[in-house]
Amino acid sequence: MKAIPLIRRRVVLAVDAFVEIAVWRVAEPVPPSEHAFKYRLAYVVCGECVLRYDERGKGDHRHDGATESGYAFSTPDQLIRDFETDIARWNHEHGRSRGT
């Protein structure tokens, strides 16, 4: 069984920033993850990916700039909420409002 796309979306947040979200249901977990989802979420500002969540190769993890840390995946909905929270935090820390 091929991966079934659940979400594939690119949202422009500002002239220089966008979010790209892709989530698939898979027949078997992508090692070393143990859930039935494959995902890639990215926040790009001024051409640079400043936040990214994915599971490929290393299990569930997130990138915040050059820092990489584990991520405790539970559901696709929670994944998106956590990503949105990270975007808001990043924007606050970098003096950006959502839309500028």
N, C-alpha and C positions, 0 to 999 in steps of 0.2 A: 504494500500500500504506500502510495506517495504521500508526502506531507500535504495536509489540507490547510490552505490559507484561512486564517480567522480574521486577521486585521492586516491591512497594508495601507498605510496612510503617511502622507507628507503634509505638514501644516506649516505655513509661513507665519512666524510670530512677529517679525520685524523685517525691515529692508535687508538687514544683515544676519538674520537668524531664522532657523527652521528646525522642526522636530521631524524625525522619521521613525515610524513605528512599524514593525513587521513581527507578527506572531503566527506560528503554524502549529497545528496538532500533528504529532507524528505517531506512527504505529508502535515504535519502540523508542525508549529514551535515548538521547544523544549522550553517550558516555563522556564524562563520568556522572552526569545528571541522572536522576531517578524518576523524573516526571515525563509526561507525554507531550511536552511542548518544546518548540525551538523558537527562539526570539532574538531580535536585534532592535534596540531602541537607541537612538542617538540624538543629541542636541548639538547643533552646529552653529557657531557664532563667528562671524567674520572669516568664514571658510575653514575654521578649526573645530574639530569634534571635541567639545569640552566635557561632555558627559556621555557615557555609553554603558548599556547593560547588554550582556549576552552570555551564552552558555558554551559556546563552541570551544572545544579542546581542553578547557580548564575547569569545566563545571560552571555553575552559576556564579557570575561575578559582575562587578561594575568598575568602570574607569571614571575617575574624576580628575581630568587633566592627565598628569603622568602617574597618578596614584591608582593602584589597582587593589580591590578588596573583594572578599567573598560576599555573596548575596544569598539570603535565605528565601528561595523561591517558594511561594505557596499556591497562588492562582494567577492567571493572566490579569484579572481585574486589580489585584493587589500590586502586581508588578507595575502596571500603568500608574496607579496612585502613588507608589513610591518614586517612580520616575518623575511625575509631576511635582512632587514635593522637593525632589532634588533640583529640578529646574528653578523653582521658586527660590530655594536657598541660594543656588548659584547666582541667580540674577540679583538677589539682595546683597550678597557678598561682593559682587562686582559692580554695584551701583547702576544696575539696569532695571528698568521697570518692564513689565510684560508688554511689549508692543513698541519699545524704543530701542 
